[in-house]
Amino acid sequence: SKGDASAWFGGVKLDFRDAQLQPNATLNVFAAFGGIDIVVPRSVRVVARVTPLFGGTEDKTQTDSNSSHTLVVTGTAMFGGVGIKNES
């Protein structure tokens, strides 16, 4: 499954802790002068492939050793940021 999220001069918070993600889900993000916060359960492994342009990406997730699902986060952080963590 695939999804998109954009933040222009503002913020977006996505909470996937109660979601039923597909085994190999992809989320494409774009943050310009704003931020995107993503919260995932420990059962999901995160692969962050976000390109920073005067911005940044921070992956603070911890994954259970028996995780079978992966969330690939792709996109761009331009003068903004993308944060990924397990708890809000």
LUMLOSE-98710 format. One record per atom (N, C-alpha, C): atom name; chain; z, x, y. Coordinates in steps of 0.001 Angstrom, whole numbers. Layout:
BEGIN
(pavex CA,A,(Z,X,Y))
...
This chain:
BEGIN
(pavex N,A,(0,834,-1185))
(pavex CA,A,(0,0,0))
(pavex C,A,(0,877,1246))
(pavex N,A,(-439,318,2343))
(pavex CA,A,(-631,1060,3577))
(pavex C,A,(-110,257,4753))
(pavex N,A,(429,966,5752))
(pavex CA,A,(893,302,6960))
(pavex C,A,(709,1184,8169))
(pavex N,A,(806,586,9355))
(pavex CA,A,(646,1301,10617))
(pavex C,A,(1773,909,11563))
(pavex N,A,(2205,1871,12398))
(pavex CA,A,(3186,1591,13448))
(pavex C,A,(2852,2455,14653))
(pavex N,A,(2914,1846,15854))
(pavex CA,A,(2628,2569,17094))
(pavex C,A,(3720,2285,18113))
(pavex N,A,(4072,3322,18871))
(pavex CA,A,(5037,3170,19966))
(pavex C,A,(4460,3856,21193))
(pavex N,A,(4210,3081,22232))
(pavex CA,A,(3708,3584,23508))
(pavex C,A,(4784,3333,24554))
(pavex N,A,(5364,4378,25104))
(pavex CA,A,(6389,4244,26148))
(pavex C,A,(7536,3337,25715))
(pavex N,A,(7857,3360,24447))
(pavex CA,A,(8937,2523,23929))
(pavex C,A,(9315,2974,22537))
(pavex N,A,(9926,2090,21795))
(pavex CA,A,(10385,2478,20478))
(pavex C,A,(10136,1429,19416))
(pavex N,A,(10091,1901,18177))
(pavex CA,A,(9924,1046,17004))
(pavex C,A,(10959,1496,15977))
(pavex N,A,(11623,539,15345))
(pavex CA,A,(12529,863,14245))
(pavex C,A,(12063,89,13021))
(pavex N,A,(11790,823,11940))
(pavex CA,A,(11370,222,10679))
(pavex C,A,(12457,482,9650))
(pavex N,A,(13001,-575,9057))
(pavex CA,A,(14066,-458,8069))
(pavex C,A,(13531,-915,6718))
(pavex N,A,(13298,42,5827))
(pavex CA,A,(12744,-251,4507))
(pavex C,A,(13811,-280,3416))
(pavex N,A,(15095,-316,3774))
(pavex CA,A,(16155,-250,2755))
(pavex C,A,(16130,-1427,1800))
(pavex N,A,(15718,-2590,2238))
(pavex CA,A,(15665,-3765,1362))
(pavex C,A,(14236,-4120,958))
(pavex N,A,(13284,-3287,1300))
(pavex CA,A,(11871,-3573,996))
(pavex C,A,(11523,-3127,-424))
(pavex N,A,(10527,-3758,-999))
(pavex CA,A,(9986,-3372,-2298))
(pavex C,A,(8709,-2564,-2054))
(pavex N,A,(8857,-1248,-1849))
(pavex CA,A,(7702,-395,-1573))
(pavex C,A,(6904,-145,-2843))
(pavex N,A,(5608,-6,-2694))
(pavex CA,A,(4753,379,-3806))
(pavex C,A,(5061,1836,-4180))
(pavex N,A,(4767,2265,-5406))
(pavex CA,A,(5110,3638,-5825))
(pavex C,A,(4555,4732,-4917))
(pavex N,A,(3368,4583,-4367))
(pavex CA,A,(2775,5587,-3491))
(pavex C,A,(2316,4936,-2193))
(pavex N,A,(3272,4565,-1349))
(pavex CA,A,(2977,3888,-94))
(pavex C,A,(2668,4905,999))
(pavex N,A,(1841,4494,1964))
(pavex CA,A,(1482,5345,3100))
(pavex C,A,(1756,4584,4389))
(pavex N,A,(2380,5274,5343))
(pavex CA,A,(2628,4709,6658))
(pavex C,A,(2021,5645,7689))
(pavex N,A,(1089,5143,8481))
(pavex CA,A,(466,5921,9541))
(pavex C,A,(1148,5566,10863))
(pavex N,A,(1652,6584,11565))
(pavex CA,A,(2401,6353,12793))
(pavex C,A,(1728,7034,13973))
(pavex N,A,(1966,6468,15173))
(pavex CA,A,(1519,7079,16414))
(pavex C,A,(2589,6820,17460))
(pavex N,A,(3218,7879,17957))
(pavex CA,A,(4252,7761,18976))
(pavex C,A,(3805,8535,20207))
(pavex N,A,(3612,7828,21326))
(pavex CA,A,(3211,8456,22581))
(pavex C,A,(4245,8101,23650))
(pavex N,A,(4976,9097,24125))
(pavex CA,A,(6016,8899,25127))
(pavex C,A,(7067,7897,24647))
(pavex N,A,(7271,7835,23353))
(pavex CA,A,(8244,6931,22757))
(pavex C,A,(8654,7454,21398))
(pavex N,A,(9292,6616,20620))
(pavex CA,A,(9774,7070,19331))
(pavex C,A,(9669,6020,18247))
(pavex N,A,(9606,6503,17021))
(pavex CA,A,(9593,5639,15848))
(pavex C,A,(10692,6127,14919))
(pavex N,A,(11620,5226,14575))
(pavex CA,A,(12687,5521,13632))
(pavex C,A,(12409,4772,12342))
(pavex N,A,(12466,5491,11228))
(pavex CA,A,(12183,4913,9919))
(pavex C,A,(13412,5125,9044))
(pavex N,A,(13887,4048,8418))
(pavex CA,A,(15037,4115,7519))
(pavex C,A,(14559,3736,6126))
(pavex N,A,(14830,4605,5145))
(pavex CA,A,(14409,4366,3764))
(pavex C,A,(15609,4475,2826))
(pavex N,A,(15544,3808,1665))
(pavex CA,A,(16614,3966,689))
(pavex C,A,(16532,5344,22))
(pavex N,A,(17626,5777,-579))
(pavex CA,A,(17647,7077,-1261))
(pavex C,A,(16741,7114,-2493))
(pavex N,A,(16290,5969,-2949))
(pavex CA,A,(15419,5919,-4120))
(pavex C,A,(13966,6224,-3781))
(pavex N,A,(13662,6441,-2504))
(pavex CA,A,(12289,6723,-2053))
(pavex C,A,(12201,8158,-1550))
(pavex N,A,(11279,8922,-2106))
(pavex CA,A,(11014,10291,-1641))
(pavex C,A,(10040,10205,-475))
(pavex N,A,(10325,10943,595))
(pavex CA,A,(9486,10918,1797))
(pavex C,A,(8703,12223,1904))
(pavex N,A,(7416,12097,2203))
(pavex CA,A,(6563,13241,2510))
(pavex C,A,(6061,13029,3927))
(pavex N,A,(6531,13852,4866))
(pavex CA,A,(6163,13705,6278))
(pavex C,A,(5005,14636,6612))
(pavex N,A,(3917,14053,7068))
(pavex CA,A,(2723,14803,7476))
(pavex C,A,(2299,14359,8876))
(pavex N,A,(3237,14399,9798))
(pavex CA,A,(2999,13958,11167))
(pavex C,A,(2684,15177,12026))
(pavex N,A,(1615,15103,12800))
(pavex CA,A,(1207,16196,13675))
(pavex C,A,(1903,16055,15024))
(pavex N,A,(2675,17064,15447))
(pavex CA,A,(3331,16984,16748))
(pavex C,A,(2479,17588,17859))
(pavex N,A,(2341,16862,18962))
(pavex CA,A,(1687,17364,20170))
(pavex C,A,(2698,17188,21302))
(pavex N,A,(3458,18220,21605))
(pavex CA,A,(4559,18148,22566))
(pavex C,A,(5570,17079,22147))
(pavex N,A,(5724,16911,20849))
(pavex CA,A,(6669,15960,20280))
(pavex C,A,(7223,16545,18996))
(pavex N,A,(7787,15719,18151))
(pavex CA,A,(8353,16247,16921))
(pavex C,A,(8604,15187,15872))
(pavex N,A,(8852,15683,14662))
(pavex CA,A,(9198,14846,13527))
(pavex C,A,(10450,15411,12892))
(pavex N,A,(11385,14528,12528))
(pavex CA,A,(12607,14969,11890))
(pavex C,A,(12831,14119,10639))
(pavex N,A,(12853,14784,9484))
(pavex CA,A,(13084,14113,8205))
(pavex C,A,(14481,14495,7727))
(pavex N,A,(15428,13564,7822))
(pavex CA,A,(16809,13797,7401))
(pavex C,A,(17130,13070,6099))
(pavex N,A,(16112,12704,5332))
(pavex CA,A,(16350,11931,4123))
(pavex C,A,(16900,12796,3001))
(pavex N,A,(17677,12138,2160))
(pavex CA,A,(18149,12715,906))
(pavex C,A,(17711,11758,-186))
(pavex N,A,(17091,12308,-1227))
(pavex CA,A,(16488,11484,-2263))
(pavex C,A,(17256,11619,-3569))
(pavex N,A,(17408,10486,-4275))
(pavex CA,A,(17994,10523,-5613))
(pavex C,A,(17078,11306,-6538))
(pavex N,A,(17663,11962,-7510))
(pavex CA,A,(16862,12789,-8420))
(pavex C,A,(15940,11960,-9302))
(pavex N,A,(16226,10686,-9487))
(pavex CA,A,(15399,9840,-10357))
(pavex C,A,(14435,8952,-9573))
(pavex N,A,(14107,9321,-8333))
(pavex CA,A,(13218,8484,-7516))
(pavex C,A,(11801,8480,-8083))
(pavex N,A,(11221,7297,-8138))
(pavex CA,A,(9856,7171,-8658))
(pavex C,A,(8883,6713,-7585))
(pavex N,A,(9375,6425,-6385))
(pavex CA,A,(8534,5953,-5288))
(pavex C,A,(8432,7029,-4210))
(pavex N,A,(7259,7110,-3608))
(pavex CA,A,(7015,8070,-2532))
(pavex C,A,(6451,7329,-1329))
(pavex N,A,(6976,7658,-153))
(pavex CA,A,(6429,7151,1103))
(pavex C,A,(5852,8340,1858))
(pavex N,A,(4542,8336,2056))
(pavex CA,A,(3870,9389,2808))
(pavex C,A,(3727,8903,4245))
(pavex N,A,(4302,9650,5191))
(pavex CA,A,(4231,9295,6603))
(pavex C,A,(3251,10252,7271))
(pavex N,A,(2155,9716,7787))
(pavex CA,A,(1122,10505,8451))
(pavex C,A,(1010,10042,9893))
(pavex N,A,(331,10809,10717))
(pavex CA,A,(66,10371,12074))
(pavex C,A,(330,11436,13111))
(pavex N,A,(673,10988,14338))
(pavex CA,A,(814,11878,15487))
(pavex C,A,(2033,11483,16308))
(pavex N,A,(2761,12507,16775))
(pavex CA,A,(3853,12318,17730))
(pavex C,A,(3473,13088,18989))
(pavex N,A,(3060,12367,20029))
(pavex CA,A,(2575,12983,21262))
(pavex C,A,(3557,12679,22393))
(pavex N,A,(4275,13701,22848))
(pavex CA,A,(5323,13525,23853))
(pavex C,A,(6345,12479,23384))
(pavex N,A,(6536,12421,22095))
(pavex CA,A,(7476,11470,21506))
(pavex C,A,(7971,12005,20187))
(pavex N,A,(8603,11162,19405))
(pavex CA,A,(9163,11637,18160))
(pavex C,A,(9147,10595,17055))
(pavex N,A,(9213,11116,15831))
(pavex CA,A,(9326,10283,14634))
(pavex C,A,(10534,10777,13867))
(pavex N,A,(11486,9892,13617))
(pavex CA,A,(12691,10236,12873))
(pavex C,A,(12763,9437,11594))
(pavex N,A,(13071,10120,10482))
(pavex CA,A,(13149,9454,9184))
(pavex C,A,(14513,9789,8600))
(pavex N,A,(15242,8740,8148))
(pavex CA,A,(16575,8952,7602))
(pavex C,A,(16910,7876,6584))
(pavex N,A,(18069,8026,5935))
(pavex CA,A,(18501,7067,4929))
(pavex C,A,(19387,5964,5496))
(pavex N,A,(20117,6227,6555))
(pavex CA,A,(21042,5226,7108))
(pavex C,A,(20767,5009,8578))
(pavex N,A,(21134,3828,9062))
(pavex CA,A,(20931,3564,10489))
(pavex C,A,(22095,4040,11318))
